[in-house]
């Protein structure tokens, strides 16, 4: 939604909000190897219940003020607050001779927060017949990224005794 309010003939404020929720199956694709040309186009090497969920909240505010016909102020604030959740088997190594794709299990929960503020003072003037627009301003931004406490970006496999493999030519799903 977008809400705009005119405080006066010279001043207005616009506030916006956007929400995105993206829930999808997770797939890292096929190995980067010439063998990939021998595989069916739709070959899926993750598990059927692997998923990636992404939620983003975006907030924007813009304040405009016209001091006179030549000088104006524009100030923008934006915030993006995102959370990701990944529960999936991911590629680790590939043996082109056997066609075995060794995978690791990832359980990641992360956040990504972005804040920004930009303010510009704009002046329009002429020097003789030449028109000018002078802009002076500043911008501040901050990004914070990290993993939540529940995140276990874990390599859950024992390559000698219990590899989490899937064969690219004959995938058997349901890794233990």
Secondary structure as GFF3:
##gff-version 3
##sequence-region A 1 176
A	DSSP	beta_strand	2	6	.	.	.	ID=ss1
A	DSSP	beta_strand	11	25	.	.	.	ID=ss2
A	DSSP	three_ten_helix	34	38	.	.	.	ID=ss3
A	DSSP	beta_strand	51	66	.	.	.	ID=ss4
A	DSSP	beta_strand	71	95	.	.	.	ID=ss5
A	DSSP	beta_strand	100	127	.	.	.	ID=ss6
A	DSSP	beta_strand	130	147	.	.	.	ID=ss7
A	DSSP	beta_strand	164	167	.	.	.	ID=ss8
###
